[in-house]
Structures are given as structure tokens and as C-alpha cells.
Amino acid sequence: MAKPIETFGQADSINSLIETGQTGVIERTSSFENVQIISAEEIDLFNFQTVNEVLQYSLNNFSVYAGKEGHTLNYAGTGQKNVRFLLNGLPISQLSIDNFDLSKIGLAEVDRIEIITGSSGVYYGPNAVLATVNIITNKLSSALVHVRTNLNSTSNGDINAIAKGTVNLGRHGFGAGIGQYFFSGVGGTDSFRVSQWKPRLRTQYELNYNYRMLTDLNAFFSATHIVSRTQDRGYPVANTLRAYDVDQRVNQSIYHAGIRGNISKYHSIDLSQSFTRYNLNNDKSVKILSDLNVYDDQERSAFDLLRYDEFYNHFKISKLSDKHKLNYEAGIEFSHQRDQERSILSSVKTNITQFAMLARIDYKLDENLKAKAGLRYANSNKFQTKPIYELGLKYKMSETADFIAQYTTGYRIPTFNEMFYTFENPNLNITGNLNLQSEVFNRLSTTLRIKSKDVLFYTNLYWVNSTNGIQLAQIDPEKQLYQFVNTKSSKLIGQNVNIVHKGDHLHLEFSASNNGINQFPEEIGNYYFTQELMFKTMYRIKKSKTAIGFISKYQGQRLETRENAFGVLEDFKQGGFWLVDFSIRQQLFDKPIFAHIGVKNLTNTLNVSGSYLALDRISDENINNKIPISIDYGRRIWFSIITSF
């Protein structure tokens, strides 16, 4: 019986093993793709509460405030739909939902988060165009019994508690966890509501089971259930004494099961299934601010009650070996997504079924040059998708330097709203389009990667061309009738620079990016560029069992012109801002008990000037409202106690 004591001390190798992007695990610097790793240690040190908060401190990501949906991800200025989100390599949400709120996904049992920059569409399929985010949680402790707790709170009055435990009995491993988050909202007079944020409550349950079939081959089952309630207290309507409030309840269930691991020295398999279910309900009310009476709002739209689910299965097999010239991966996938709440015609079922086959090979041409190629063929019952492929070359310039060039293609599938649903408004009528095709992306990138024992430097230059894009277009001026059609095209170019140092005491990261997006590619030079800087450091003082963390990110000003749902060009503006966090961690009593104290938003980033039109969310309350951008709740102090036995 072993009972290891967790310490803050041992830093991960600069060349950590990664499991995202292939079947099996490989070294980080052996991958053709650039992979960012956010460890559980880092999540604890900076008191990240949700997946959305973690992504705020990664390059090319920033969040915008989107009403009752919370904070939504905007990746490189293109929104959220071009990023694939996974939980242990399997779907975390339905791809055909227009928006999925990442702030509802807590970090109760996260081991680490791996982010692939670039397209991995051949391996992961739809929407894995600009990035893939894999949240890895199902790592059971090797100890006979292991229990971990985390209790934290901030000066804004939110409280978060996490507890999890694992038990190992021979070949059997059992794990369970629960996370409870509570935020009462920040003050402000009810009649003015300027300083009133959303009160919310989130509970997340985790269960998992692991059976060791062979040394490195495991059968697994995991279940995650998330219950979230958010009260959206609306601003007063102009020239009235009324405010329209929304009490939103979300239930999400995620079930994963399968067999995964090594079946021989060089061969791995992944036979996995998943089932996800998402339910949303909006209870609306009207508040009379003169006397504070509340009445039920009977004007409920089809978007106030949502029920989606998805069945997903895949089988993948691979050979990965540095000793052989030829390695390969092959697989098949099947998914079936359903909208169980809405339909348009009795003859048209609101479901999307997809079947895909994939194959990839990499071949060592000589000792210093490796090539790869991949192909995915997908078929759907509701839309057309062209085969996509990837090509790559990796040249070993020296023992410490690699040059990588890749050409990849990817695709984004239409959403339920774009394909099926009818929206009616006095000024705007939208009808679904059952003839939509997938949006297609082509990406060319080059990477220079230099490594040593403790330092990794990599920079990549990329160009992305989007064609066949889906946008809203007018099809009948007299009836003011609009429809989603495949006409849009855009271009994205940029460069990222990253430096990572991991030593026994010091962990440093510096990243910079310069991205340009052109949503009117017929106009030469019409690019809108934004800059980002990110700096992160964690320093361990082993003698005093103390750690210090500092993380900051600068998001540059964004200026661009967008075409709204009425075909009118309008300016979009967001001012530049800094996010800065600081924290200290101290081990107590020579026991595995750790106290954290920190400050979030030292620069007191509260509101960022600007607004945008919610073009990608179609509902009667959002279709023509400009939404103010908000980043966080301002400066606050937090404190946490973590135990690990």
C-alpha cells in the first residue's frame, strides 16, 4: 500500500507526453502540431473555476459577454464554432448547437487541458478547424485511497467547493467527485441595475470506473452531470420602468465508455462511445421597477426550451513507433444528433446523422525528414461535406531544432438553427435551409521549433482561407424574408511566438500573437489586425514550501467592419485591456494541506468599450440588440484551502 504525498515541487518535463491528436500518447515535441498544456497545478495556483476562464489565458482566445448565455469564446475573431471541445477525447457538447456556454463546465476533476493550435479535422472531424481543446479528467490515482478537496472564495462573495476521491482494488479503480459553485451577484440598486451581475449556482457530479485489462489497456466508464442556474437581471428598457428578467436552468449529462490503450508494444486502440444530453429552460418575468412587483412574462419563444442529445461512437487503431519508418492510424466514426423539442415539418426530422472514415500515415523518408498524409471522408443525411485531407513535412535541422510545414483542410457543419428553424419578427423573417453544405477551410502553416532540456521555443506562421461559409442573406425583399446560405468567404493570417521554460524551481511562459482577419476578401488588404501578449511565471521556493504565481494577458484593440443581418455595414470596436492575476501558495504543517491567496484583475478590468450585433444567435430578444462587452467582475481577492491525502 502506497500513499504518496502531493507536493508543489516536481515540474513537468518540457517534453511532456500528450494524448490529444492521435491514438496513444507521444512526446509533445514529436507532434506535427503545437500543443499547449495547462496542468491541474496551474489551475489551482490561479484559481481558475471554469474551462472558459482557462481559455482566457491562452493565446488567440478572448471572451465576450453574451447576455444570459454568459461569457462565450471568440477564437481569433471568428467565434466559437471553429473550435472542437472534447472531454477525454470524446464530445462534450453537440456540434449543431449554435452556442455552448463554456462557463458552465467546471474543473472538478481536471488533470490537465491540452490545446492543439491549428486544424485537426482529419482526426477529430467537424469544427476542429482553428483549434482543439481536450479536457482530460479521468486519471485515477495509483494510491489505494486518495482524497482531494478544494474550498475557495473571493471578495465578490462567490464560493466554490470541490471534493473527489479514488479507490483502487486490484485491477479495479473507482472515482467520484462533486463541485459546488455559488455566486450571489454584486450589488447595485434594483431600479438602476448598473452594477448588478447574474446570481448563479452550479453543481457538477463526476463518477468514473476503470478496469485494467492488460498493463496498458483499460476499460472505462465515466459520467458527468452538470446542473446550472443563472438569473439574468435585465437592464431597464428605455423610457419605461420595466426590466425583463430571465431565470435560466440548464441540465447537461455526459456519459463516456470504452476500451482504450496498448494492445502490443507499438499498437494502440480506442473503441469509445459517448452519449450527451443538454436541456435548457428560460423562465421569464417582468419587473416593475417603481414598485418592484414581478409578473410572469408569457412571451416565450421556441428558444426558451431546448433539448438536444447526441450518440457518438468511434473505433481507432494506430501504430506509433520511433523505430519504424512507417506509422499509421485508421478509424471510423458515427454520430446521431437530435433536437427533441422543436420540429418544422412532419416529414422532416430535426436530426443530423454523420458517418466518417479516416486514415493517416507518417513515413520517415530519411533520418532527418518525416512526411505525413491523412484523409477523412464524411457522409451526412442532411448536408454535403467534401473529403478533407492533410499533408505535412517535418525536417530535423539539428538535434534541437525542427522545421514543420503543413497544409490541412477542415470543415464546420451547419447548426440546427441554420438548417431547420423558422423565426418571425415584424422586421425580419428567417427560414431554415435544408440545402446547406459544410463550410470548408484550408490552412497553410509553418513552424520553427527549438528545444533544450528545460526550454521550448516555437513560432508559427499561418494562413486560413474559408469558403462556402454560411451567412444570413435576403431572398425576398417584399416579405423581408432571409435565409442562411453558403456564400460567405473570409481569410485569416497570423503569427504566434511562444517560449516555455520549465526548471526545478522556475516555470516561465511568454507568448505573442498578431492575427488579421478579412471578412471581405474581395477587397484587397482589408485585414483587421489584433495583438495579444501573455506572460506566465510560477516560482517554487522548496525550503519554505512556497510557490508564487503571476499571469497576465494583454488583448489589443479590435477595430473592424461587419455586415449585420440587414446587410448593413457597421463598425465593431473593442478597446484594449489587461488581465493580471497574482497568487501565493504555502504548504501548511508539513502536511499535504495548501493555502492559497491571490488577487484577480489587478488592473481592475471591469468593462471594455464597444458593442457588437449578435448575428450568430437568432432569437426574438437578441436579433437586433447590440450587446455590451464585459470581461470580468473587476478586481477581487480570493482564498483557497486544498488538501490531498
N, C-alpha and C positions, 0 to 999 in steps of 0.2 A: 504494500500500500504506500503510494507516494502522495505527498501533499505539498506541491510547490508553492512558494510564497511569491506573489507578484511584487516586483519592484519596478521602479520607473526606469531602470537603468539600461537594459540592453537594447541598443538601437538596431533597427532592421538594416540588413545589408543594402548597399546602394543597388545591388543587382538581385532584388527580391524575386521570389517566384510569383508568377501571375497565372491566373486561370481564366481570364477573360480573353475571348477572341479565338480560342481553339479548344479542342477536346484534350484534356490532360493539362499539365502545367509546364511552363517553360520559364527560363530566366527572363527578366524584364528587358535586358539589352539584346536578347536573342530574337525578340519580336520585330517584325517589319513595322509595326505601329508604335507610336509614342503613347505610353501609359502613365498616367498619374495615379499615385496610391495615397489614399487618406486613411491612416490607421486608426484603430479604436483609441489608442493613446492620445492621438491628436484631437479626436472628437471629445474626449474627456477634458483635455487640457484647456480647450477653448469653449467648452460648454455648448457645443452645437446640439440643438434639440431635434431638428428635422433634416431630411435629405435636402430640402430647399436651402437651409442655412449653410450646409456643407458646400453646396454648389456655388453659393455667393462668393466663396473664397477660392474658386478655381478659375483659370483663365477662360476668357470668352463668354463667361456667364454673368448675367445680372438679372435681378428680379424687378418686376413692375407690379404695382398694386392694382388688383382687378376686382374690386367690389367684393361680393360675397364669396367669390372663388378664392379669395386670399391672395397670396403672392404667387405669380406664375413666372416660369422660367422664360427668358428670352435669350436664345443662344445665337451669338454673333449677329444680332439684329434680325434674325429670321423667325423668331418664335420658338415654340416648344416641340412642334410636330416633327422636326427633323432630327430628334434625338431619341434613341431607343433606351428605355428604362427596364432593368432586369433585377430580379431578386434571386440570387444564387444561380444566375444564368437562365432563368425562366421568367415569363411575363409577369409584370407587377400590375398592369392595367390593360384595358382593351385599347388597341391602336386606333379604333374607329371612333373613340370619344374625342370631341373637339378640344376639350381642355381637361387636364387632370392635375389636381392641386397637390403638388409635392410637399406642401407644408403639413399635410395630414399624415405623412409617413414618418413616424418617429424612429428613434435609433435605439430601441430597447436591447437588441442583441447583436448589434453590428460588430463584426470582426474587422472589416476594412471595406473601403469603397474603391473600386478601380474604374478609371475613366479613360477610355480609348479616344484619342483625338483623331478624327477622320472617319472615313466610311468603312464599315464592316458589314455591308449589306449582303455580300455573298454568304457569310457565315450566319448572321443574325436576321437577315431578311428585311422586311419593310421598316422604314423610318430610321434605320441605322445609317444615316447619311452623313451628318457632320460630327456625331459623337455617339458613344455607347457608354451608359453608366450602369455598372454592375454592383449591386449592394450585396455583400457577402456576409451571411449571418450564421450559417449552420455549422459552426466549428465547435465541436464538443470538447471539453477539457479532457486531458489524459488522466486527471486525478480520479480517485474513486468517487469522491464527492467534492463538488466545487460550488460555492455560493458567492454571488456578487450583488452588491446593492449600490445605488447612486441616488442620493437625495439632494436636490438643489433648488434654489430660489433666487429671485432677483428683486431689486428695489422697486420694480414696477408692480410687484405683487403676484407674479406668476410662480407656480410651484410645480416641480417635476420630480417624480419618484419612479425609479426603475429597480426591479429585483429579478434575478434569474439564477437558476441552479441547474447542475447536471449531475447525473449519477451513472457510473459505468459498472456494469456487471458482466464480466467476461466479454463476449462478443457484442453485447447489447449496450447501447448508450441512450439515455433519456435526458431530455432537456425541457425546461419550461421557463417562461419569463412573462412579466407584466410591466407595463409602463403607464403611468397616470399623469396627465398634464392638465393644469388648471390655470386659467387666466381670467381675472375678474373684470378686466377693462381698466382704462385710465380715465381719470375724471374729466370734468367739463360740465357746464350747466346743460341740463336736458333741453332747454329751449334754444340753445345755441349750437351745441354738439360739435364744436370745432375740435376739441381735444378728446373726443370720445372714440376709442378704438373698440374693436369687437371683443366682447367676452367670449371665451371658448373653453371647451372641455374635450379632451381626447383620451381614450383608453385603448391600449394596444396589448393584445394577448398573443403569446407565442408558445407553440408546442412542437417538439421535434423528436424523432426517433431514428436511430442509426443502428444497422446490423452489419458487422464486419464479416463479409462472406469469405474474402481472402485478405491477404496482408494489406493490399491497396485497392480492394474492390468492396464497395459498400452499397447496401440497400438503404434507402432513406425515405422518411415521410415527415413533412412539416406543415403546420397550419398557422396562419396568421389572421387575426380578426381585429379590425380597427373600427372603433365607434367614435364619431366626431360630431360635436355640436358647436355651431358658430352663430352668434347673434349679430346680424349686420344692422347696426343702428344708423338709419339713413340721415343725410343732411336735410334740413328744411327745404321744401320746394319753394322756389322763388315766388314772392308776392302772396304767399299763403302762410298759415300757421300749422301746416301739416308736414309730417315726416312719415315716410314709408319704410317700415322695418321688415326684416326677413330673419326668421329663425330656421337655420338650415341644419338638417340632420343627415349624416352620411354613415352608412354601414358598408364596410368592404371586407370580403373574405378572400383569402389566397391559400390554396392547397397545392402542395408540390409533392411528388413521389417519383421514385425511380431507382435505377441501378446505375452507378457511376464509378469509374476508377480504371485501374490497370488489369488487363486480363493476361498479359505477358510482359516481358521486360520492356518492350517497345510499343505495345499496342494498348490503346485505351478505348473504352466505350462509354456512351452516355445515352441511356434509354430512360427518358423522363416524360412525365405527364404533369399537366397543371390544370387547375380549374380556378377561375377568378370570378367574383361576383361583386357588383357595385350598385348600391341603392342610394338615391338622394331624394330628399323631400324638403321643400321650402314651404313653411307656414308664414303667410304674410299678414301684416297688420298695419293699421293706420293709427298714428298717434297725433292727437290734437294738442299742440304744444301750449295753448293758452290755459287749458285746464288739466292736461296730462291724461285725459281719458284715452283708452285704447279700444279700437274696433277691429274686427276681422276684415281683411281685405279679400273680397270674393273673386277678384280678377286674377285667377290663376291661369298661367299659360301651360302649354304642353311641356315646357322646360322645367316646371316646378316639381315634377315627379318623374324620376329616371330610374330605370332598372336595366342593367346590362350584365351579361355574363359571357365567358369565353372558355371553351375547351381547347387545350393545346397539347400536342404530342410531338416528340421528335426522337429519332434514333440516329446517333452519330458515332462513327468509328474512325480512329486515326492511328497512324504510325508516326511517332516522333523520336528521332534518334540523331545525335550528332555524329555517330559513327558510320552512317549510311548516306549515300548520295541522294537517294530518293525517299521522300516522305510524302504522306498523303492524308487527306481527310475526305470523308463522304458521308452523306446523310440525307434523310427525308424528314419533312415536317408536315403537320396537318393542324389546322386551327378552324374553329367554328365560333363566330361571334354572333350574339343575338341581342336585339333590343326587345325586351319583354313587356314594354309599356306602350309603345307607340307603333302605329302602322298607318299606311296611306291608302292602299287598295287591298281588297280581299285577295286579289290574285298575285300580289307582290309581298313576299315575306321580308321583313326587315332583318335579314341576317346576311352575314358575309362568311363564306367558306373559302379557305385557301389551302392549296396543296403545293409543296415545293420540293425539288430535288437539288442537291448541291454537291459539288466536288471541287477539291483544291489539291494541288501538288506543289511541292517545292523541291528543287533539284540543285545540287551542288555542282556547278559547272567546272570549277577547279577549287583549289584550297582557299581562294580569296573571293570568289564570286558565286553568289547563290541567286537563283531565279524562282519566282513563284507565279502561279496562274490559278484562277478559280472561276467557276461558272455556277450560276443559280438559275433554274427555270421554275417559274411560279405560275400557277393557274388558279383563277377565282371564278366563282359562279356569278359574280356581279360586275366585274370590271376586267379590263385587259392590262396585262403587265408584260413588258418586253423582257427577255432574258437579260440578266446583268452579269458582269464579269469583272475580274481584277487581274492586273499584271504588275509585277514588281521585280526590281533588281536590288540586291544588297551587295555592295563592294567593300571588302575589308581592306582599308587603306594601310592600316598598321595593326599592331596588337591592341591598340587603344582607340582606334578611330574607324568608323563605318560611314559610308555614304549610301543613302537609300533613295530610290526613285520609284514612285508608284502611280499607276493610273487605275482608278476604281470607278465603278458606276453603282448607283443606288436608286431607290425609289421610295416614294411616300404614297400610301394608299388613300383613297377618298374616305372621308368620315361619313357617319350615318346622316348627319345634318346635310352635308353636301349632296348626298345621293338621294335621300328619301323624302325629306320633310318639307311641308308647306308652311310658310309664315305669311300672315296677312296683317297689314297695317294701313291706315289711311293714306300714307305717303309712299309706302313701299310694300310690294308683294313679292315673295320669293317662292319658287317652286323647285323641288328636287330634280336631279338629272341622273337617270339610270344609265346613261351612256358615257359616264365619266371614265377616264383612264387614269392610271397611276402617273404621278409626277415623276420625271426622270432627272437624275443628277449625274454629272460627270465631274470627277475630281482628279486633278494632277497635282502631285506634291513631291517635294524633295526634302530630305532630312540629312543633316550632318550631326553625327552623334560621337562624342568623345567621352571616354570613361577612364577612371582610375580606381584604385581601391575604395576611396571614400567620396569621389566626386563624379557626377554625371552632368555633362553639358550636351544639350541638343537644341537645334534650331531647325524649323521647317518653314518652307515657303509653299503656299498652296493657292490653287485656282479652282473654283467650283462654278460650273455652268448648270443652271436649272432650265429645263424646257418642259413643255406640256403641263405647265403649272396650272393650278386650279384657282380661279378668281370669280368674283361676282360680276355679271355683265347684264346689261339691259337687253331683253329680247322682244319687248312690246312697249313702246313709249306711251301709247294711248292708255293702256291699263297699268302703267308703271310696274310692269312685270319684269322681275330679274331672275336669273338662274346661274348656278355655278357651272362654269365651262372651262375646258382645257385650252387656255390661250396665253397664260402668263409665262414670262421668262425673266430670269434675273442672273446676275453674276456676282460672285463673292471672291475677293482676293485678300490675302493677308500673310503676315509673317509672325511667328511666335519664337521667342528665345527663352530657354529655361536652363537654370543652373541649380543643381541639388548637391548638397554636401551632407553626408551622414558619418559622424565620428562617434567615438565612445561617449563624448560629453556634449558635442555641439551638432545640431541639425539646422541647416540653413537652406532656404529656397528663395530664388529670385526668378520672376517671370515677367515678360513684357510681350505685348502684342499690339499689332497695328492692322486693323481689319477695315476693308472697304466693301460696301455693298452698293450695287447698281440695280435698282428695280425697273429701270427704263433703259435696257441695254442698247436699244436702237439709237440712243443719244450718246455719242462718243464722249468718254471722260466724265460721265455723270455718276461718279462714285462719291459716297459719303463715308468718310473715314473716322474711326473711333480708336482711341488708345486706352490701354489698360496696363497698370503696373501692379505687381503683387510681391510682397516680401513677407517671409515667414521665418521665425527662428525659435528654437527650443533648446535651452541650455540646462544641462544636468549637473548639479553640484553633489557628487556622490557622498562626500564626507558628511554633509548635513542632510542628505536625502531630500534635497530640494530641487525643484525644476522651475524654470522661468520660461514663459511663452509670450511671444509678441507676433501679431499678424496684422497686416494692413493691405488694403487694396485701393487703388485709385481707378475710378471709372471716368474716362474723359467725356467731354461734352459731345452730345449727339445732335446733329442737325441734318434733316433730310426732308424730302417731299414725298408724300404718299397720296395715292388715289383712294378716295373713300367710296362707300357703297353707291353713291350717286354719280360716280365718275368725275368728281370734282377734286382737283389737286389741293392739298392743304399742307401746311408746314407742320413738322413734328420737331419738338425741341425738348431736350433734357439737359440740364446743367451738369457739369462735372461735380464729383463728390468723392470724399474719402470715407472708407470704413476702416476703423482702427480698434483692435482688441488687445488687451493685456491681461496676463494671468500669472499666478504663482501657485505651485503645488508643493505640499510638505507632507512627508510621511510622519505619522504620529506613533509614539510609544514603542518604536521598534517592532510594530505590528503592521500587517497589511491593511492599514487604515490611512487614507489620504484626505487631507483637507485642501480645498481649492478656494481661492478668492480671485476675482477678476473684475475688469471694467469693460463693458461693451460700448462701442461707439464713443471713443474718447473725443472725436471731433463733433459729437452731438448731431450727427446726420439725422434729421427728422423728416424734412420734406425736400424734394428736389423739384425745381421749377419745371413745368412742362405738362403736357397732357397729350392723349392720343385717342383716336377713334377706334372702338372695339370692332374691327372689321371681321375678325375670325370667330366672333361669338354672336350668334343670331338669337336674340330673344327680344321680346317687346320692350323690356326695360333698358336694354343696352344698345339697341341698334343705332341710335343716333345721339348717344350721350358721350361727351368727352370725359375720360376718366383721369383724375389727378394721379400723378405718380407719387408713391410713398415708399420709402426704403425700409425703415425700421421704426422702433418706438423711441428713439433718442437715447442719450447716454443713460446707462444704468449699471449698478454694481450687482454682482452675483456671487453666490457662495454655494459650495457643494461638499458633501462628505461621501467618499467612496470606500467601500470595504470589499475585500476579496479573500475568501478563505476556502 
